[in-house]
Structures are given as C-alpha cells and as structure tokens.
Amino acid sequence: WRCLGTTTPIVIILSVSDFCFLQKGVKSDSPVTYARAEFNNVLLGDSPKLESSAERTAEYNFTFSFDVGPESAHSLDDLAHKPAVLTVLEILPKEKKQKEEKTGVLGQCSVDLLPLLEGECSFKVTLPVHPVTGSPLETAHPESKPCLEVAVSVPAPLLSEEQISNGNLLKVTMEAAYSVPDSWNPAGPQYSYVVGLQIPFPGEKPHSLLFSNGVLKAGGETEPVPRHKKWPVTGIAAINAQHLPDSFITGGSYEQEAGELNRTLATMATLL
C-alpha cells in the first residue's frame, strides 16, 4: 500500500480531550493524572498534568501526531494491525525525603486506526480506560468507569477510492499452537512467545507477520470460546486493552474447513 498520490509523509493527528469519572487514585481522592500516547513502540508525547475526581473531569486537550509514508518510520501496514496506545498515569504524592517524582499506571486504552484505511478522514471514539493489575480502577463502579474522548483525523484520504475498491484487506488470526516442545515448561522460567510467518508479494520481498504475547499453558487445558482476539503487539499492560474491538474467536471443527490438509486426510482415509 502506498499513500495517495504522493511520497510525502501524511500526518495523522490524534486529540485526547476528556478523562472522565475517576473516583480516586492510588493514594488520593483527587489524583493528578496525565495521558501518554504511543504508536508502534514510539513515544509520541505526554498531556498536561491535571487534577481529576468523580465530580471534576480532567480536560487534557492534548494533541499528538505522527507521520505515515514511504520515508517514515510508520507504514500503512502498521495502521492496519497496530493501535495507538493511550496510558493514563497518576503522579503519586511525595513521601518524606523523596526527591524524585513517582508515577503509577492507572490504565490503558487502544485506538483502532483501521477506519483511516477504509476511506475515513476523521472519526471520534469514547474509549474505556482498562485498569492494569492493582490499579484502583479495578474496583470502580461500572457506571463510573473512566473513559477518554479521542478524535482522529488526517488532512487527506490515505487511499483513493480506486485503491480501496480494488484492494483486499488480508486478516490473519493465530489462534493457538499445539504440540510445542516438551522443553517448554509452564512451571519454569517464563519467556515471550512469538509466531512469525511470511506473506509472498509478486515482484516484492515477502512481508513478515509477527504475533506476540503468546502465553504457554499446560497440556490438555482448552481455550474458552468465544474469546477476544488480541492485538499482535507488545507493550500493552492492561489485559482488556489488548482486545481488538468487536472481534472474537468462536471456535469450530476442522472438518468444516476445506483446505489441502483436509482433502489429503480424506484421500488417505479412503485409501486405507
């Protein structure tokens, strides 16, 4: 994919306005918080540091941006499968003899940028801030869970109507890996498990797909269905922020598939 009609990088602008309904922080009923924006493991910036409470909304009015293009560090492919990650942090009250400012992560949310590849030039979303483990947001009442107001825009379409109509968006889901080596011990040291595969492109180098955040489980332990699909990226600490919006793995029997492996198995069964 190439940006429409130019080799000049196109700037994507994201604006974070309000942080709503925070009841309390780690050590304060009126915590001082700020938002941090990242994309593709690159820090984009921090918002102003503001006090918030259940009665007072923190109006960040914070705008950050990044480039997408052939000469940029970010490509259109990145937009298709990597979210912008917003992290809400709290500035902890200083203790005696404490010199440096300490912060704690309250929660995170992920901004899906795929609409920009579907012809949208701007859209707004209200995203729940998902708590990290140990955050006071874990005990927040369902009706008072915090959220962020986010607006996304580009000055011009990233793809032409012809590119969108003639193109195909390839979606690949890596559900699970079975019969892994016996030396992989769930009770032993924990590692980061990644699956990689290559997609061939005629006349071009194959494109690599990486699926991160693999979790090793004991043999015989089945995965629940349906379950959320996850972003194939690292750096998202809040578990629910790892979930793709409205995307689920529903399961199903391999007999319902019609791939070459099943046809081979059917032939072998007939011959036997």
C-alpha positions in Angstrom: 0.0 0.0 0.0 1.1 3.5 -0.8 -0.2 6.8 0.4 -2.4 8.5 -2.1 -0.7 10.3 -4.9 2.5 11.4 -3.1 5.7 10.1 -1.5 5.4 12.9 1.2 4.5 11.5 4.6 0.9 12.2 5.7 0.4 13.4 9.3 -2.1 11.6 11.4 -3.5 13.7 14.2 -5.0 12.3 17.4 -6.6 14.6 20.0 -7.4 13.5 23.6 -9.9 15.8 25.3 -11.6 14.5 28.5 -10.7 12.0 31.2 -14.0 11.3 33.0 -15.3 9.8 36.2 -12.1 8.9 38.1 -13.3 8.2 41.7 -9.9 8.0 43.4 -6.2 7.4 42.7 -3.7 5.1 44.4 -3.2 7.4 47.4 -5.5 10.3 46.8 -9.2 11.1 46.3 -8.3 13.9 43.8 -5.3 12.4 41.9 -3.2 14.3 39.5 -3.1 12.4 36.2 -1.8 12.7 32.7 -2.1 10.7 29.4 0.8 9.3 27.5 0.5 8.5 23.8 2.5 5.8 21.9 2.3 4.2 18.4 4.4 1.4 17.1 6.5 1.4 20.3 7.4 5.1 19.8 6.6 7.7 22.4 4.5 10.5 20.9 4.1 12.7 23.9 2.5 13.4 27.3 -0.5 15.5 28.1 -0.6 18.3 30.7 -0.8 17.1 34.3 -4.3 17.8 35.8 -6.3 17.0 38.9 -9.4 14.9 38.5 -12.2 13.4 40.6 -15.6 11.9 40.4 -17.0 15.5 40.2 -14.3 17.0 38.1 -13.3 16.0 34.6 -9.7 16.3 33.5 -9.8 18.2 30.3 -6.4 17.3 28.7 -7.0 19.0 25.3 -3.8 17.2 24.2 -3.0 16.7 20.5 -0.2 14.5 19.2 0.7 13.3 15.7 2.9 11.0 13.7 3.9 10.5 10.0 2.9 7.7 7.7 4.6 7.2 4.3 7.4 5.5 2.4 10.1 7.6 4.1 8.5 7.5 7.5 9.1 5.0 10.4 5.4 4.1 10.2 3.7 2.5 7.2 0.1 1.9 6.1 0.5 -1.7 7.1 1.3 -0.6 10.7 -2.1 1.3 10.8 -3.9 -1.9 9.8 -2.7 -4.0 12.7 -1.2 -1.7 15.4 -3.3 0.6 17.6 -2.3 3.9 19.1 -1.9 3.2 22.9 -3.0 5.7 25.5 -1.8 5.2 29.0 -3.2 7.2 32.0 -0.7 7.7 34.8 -1.1 9.2 38.2 1.5 11.3 40.0 1.9 9.8 43.4 2.1 12.1 46.5 5.6 12.6 47.7 6.7 10.9 50.8 9.2 12.1 53.3 12.7 12.6 52.0 11.5 11.7 48.5 13.2 13.8 45.9 12.1 12.4 42.5 8.5 12.4 41.3 7.0 8.9 41.2 4.2 7.8 38.9 1.8 4.8 38.8 -0.1 3.4 35.8 -3.8 3.5 36.2 -5.0 2.1 32.9 -4.8 2.0 29.2 -6.9 2.0 26.1 -6.2 1.2 22.4 -7.3 3.3 19.5 -8.1 1.3 16.3 -6.8 3.2 13.3 -8.2 0.9 10.6 -11.0 3.3 9.6 -8.3 5.5 8.1 -7.6 2.7 5.6 -11.3 2.4 4.8 -11.7 5.9 3.5 -12.4 7.9 6.7 -10.6 11.2 7.1 -11.8 11.8 10.7 -13.7 9.9 13.4 -14.3 10.2 17.2 -14.5 7.5 19.8 -15.1 7.2 23.5 -12.9 4.6 24.9 -13.0 2.9 28.4 -9.7 3.1 30.3 -9.0 -0.5 31.2 -7.2 -1.0 34.5 -3.8 -2.6 34.9 -3.4 -5.1 37.7 -3.5 -3.5 41.1 -5.0 -0.2 39.8 -7.8 1.5 41.8 -9.8 1.4 38.6 -10.3 -2.3 39.1 -12.8 -1.6 41.9 -14.6 1.3 40.1 -18.4 1.1 39.8 -19.5 0.0 36.3 -21.4 3.3 35.9 -18.4 5.4 36.9 -15.6 3.7 35.0 -13.2 6.3 33.4 -13.1 6.9 29.7 -11.2 9.0 27.2 -12.6 11.1 24.4 -10.4 10.7 21.3 -10.6 12.3 17.9 -8.5 11.0 14.9 -8.0 12.9 11.7 -5.8 13.2 8.5 -5.7 16.2 6.2 -6.4 14.0 3.1 -7.5 10.4 2.4 -4.7 7.8 2.8 -6.0 5.7 -0.1 -8.0 6.6 -3.2 -11.5 5.2 -3.8 -9.9 3.0 -6.6 -7.3 1.7 -4.3 -9.9 0.8 -1.7 -12.3 -0.9 -4.1 -9.6 -2.8 -5.9 -7.6 -3.7 -2.8 -8.0 -6.6 -0.3 -7.5 -6.3 3.4 -5.9 -9.6 4.5 -6.8 -10.7 8.0 -4.8 -13.5 9.7 -5.8 -14.9 13.1 -3.3 -17.0 15.0 -5.5 -18.9 17.5 -3.1 -21.3 19.2 0.0 -23.5 18.7 -0.3 -27.2 19.7 2.3 -29.9 20.4 5.0 -27.5 21.4 8.4 -28.9 22.5 8.4 -30.7 25.8 11.2 -28.5 27.0 8.7 -25.6 27.1 7.7 -25.9 30.7 4.8 -23.7 32.1 6.2 -24.1 35.6 9.7 -23.0 34.6 11.1 -19.6 33.5 8.6 -17.5 31.6 9.6 -16.4 28.1 8.0 -14.2 25.4 6.5 -16.4 22.7 6.2 -15.1 19.2 4.9 -16.7 16.0 6.1 -15.4 12.6 5.1 -16.1 9.1 5.7 -14.6 5.7 3.2 -13.5 3.1 4.5 -13.5 -0.5 4.1 -10.5 -2.7 4.6 -10.8 -6.5 7.7 -8.9 -7.5 8.5 -7.8 -4.0 10.1 -9.2 -0.8 7.8 -11.3 1.3 6.0 -9.4 4.1 6.6 -10.7 7.6 3.8 -11.1 10.1 4.6 -11.4 13.8 2.1 -12.5 16.5 3.4 -11.6 20.0 2.2 -12.1 23.6 2.0 -15.9 23.4 1.1 -17.5 26.8 2.3 -21.0 27.5 -0.3 -23.2 29.1 -0.3 -26.8 30.5 -1.2 -29.6 28.2 -4.9 -30.6 28.0 -6.0 -27.1 29.0 -8.5 -25.9 26.4 -9.1 -22.3 25.3 -12.6 -20.9 26.1 -14.8 -19.9 23.2 -15.8 -17.4 22.3 -12.8 -15.3 23.3 -11.5 -11.9 22.3 -8.9 -11.6 19.6 -5.9 -9.6 20.7 -3.7 -7.0 19.1 -0.4 -8.7 17.8 1.8 -6.2 19.5 3.7 -5.8 22.8 3.7 -3.0 25.3 0.0 -3.1 26.4 -0.1 -3.9 30.1 -3.9 -3.7 30.6 -5.3 -7.1 29.7 -8.6 -5.8 28.3 -6.8 -3.1 26.3 -5.1 -5.9 24.3 -8.5 -6.9 22.8 -9.5 -6.0 19.3 -12.8 -4.2 19.2 -15.8 -6.5 18.3 -13.5 -9.3 17.2 -13.9 -12.8 18.7 -12.6 -16.3 18.1 -15.7 -18.5 18.0 -14.0 -21.9 17.5 -15.3 -24.6 15.2 -14.4 -28.1 14.0 -11.6 -28.6 11.4 -14.0 -30.8 9.5 -15.8 -27.7 8.4 -12.7 -26.4 6.6 -11.8 -27.2 3.1 -8.0 -26.8 3.0 -5.5 -29.0 1.3 -4.7 -30.8 4.6 -8.3 -32.0 5.0 -8.5 -33.2 1.4 -5.3 -35.1 1.9 -6.6 -36.7 5.1 -9.9 -37.6 3.3 -7.9 -39.3 0.5 -5.7 -41.2 2.9 -8.8 -42.4 4.8 -10.4 -43.6 1.5 -7.2 -45.4 0.5 -7.0 -47.1 3.9 
